[in-house]
């Protein structure tokens, strides 16, 4: 018998996988329950609504995504290496799940999402832009924060868009080379 924390993790993992591959509107509690071998009522016990579940997925995803990147404000942080790590996180999404970034796929569906999920999705993008702006600030030697914020938007938009194209065209191998070239990191 699974413990509650383990069951919650399995539910979140399953929901995240479904979201990455099909988006918010294309999965059900029943599918998740069947996949992990529990009753649908058990999913509802932990997450009363689909919005609760999806918001929890996005918040966990955001936390893990940012933590995997490392701290951008350490004294010995290397901007170029941090940007390469950021690119690698996006490439890993494509290679490991064959799906989309949770933030990207839900961002595309934002107008049809419950407020709770839409807000969690906005949080994903806000945290990413904050982290990127800090790295770009480090790279520029502390010059022109407004420009660094604009550059952060461009980088994030490029990576999310690249994920869409690479997934659609099936060209995972070229992802890193293409993005690094566009960011002048090679």
C-alpha positions, 0 to 999 in steps of 0.5 A: 500500500502506498503512503499518502505522500507517495500517492500524491507524488504519483498523481502529480507525476501522471498529471504532469505527463498528461499535461506535457503531452496533451494539455489541460483539457485532454485528460481526466482523473479516471485516466490518472487513476487507471495509470497509477492503479488507484480509484478515481475517488482517491485522486479526488480525495487528494485533489478535489478538482482538476484545477487543484490538481493542475495548479499543484502540478504547475507549482511543483514543476515551476519549483523544480525547474527553477531549482534545477537551474541553480542560483543566478546570484552566486559570486562565482556564477558564470552567465554563459554556463547558466544560460547553457543550463537553461537551454539544456532544461528545455532540451531535456523536456523534449528528449525525456517527455516528448511533450511540451514544457508545462508552462508553454502548453498551459500558456497556449491554453490560458484563456480556457483555464480555470483562474487557479491554473492560469495564475500558476502558469503565469507564476511559471513565466514570471519566475523564469523571466526573473531568473533569466533577467538576473543571469543576463544582468550578470552577463552584461556586468550589471548594465541596463536592467530594462534591456536585460528584462526584454532580452529575458522575454526574447530568450524564453519566447524563443525556447518555448517556440523552439520546443513547439517547432522541434516537437512538431518537426521531430528534430530534437538533435538540432535543438541545442545547436540552434538555440546556442547559435541564436544566443551566441553561446557556441 
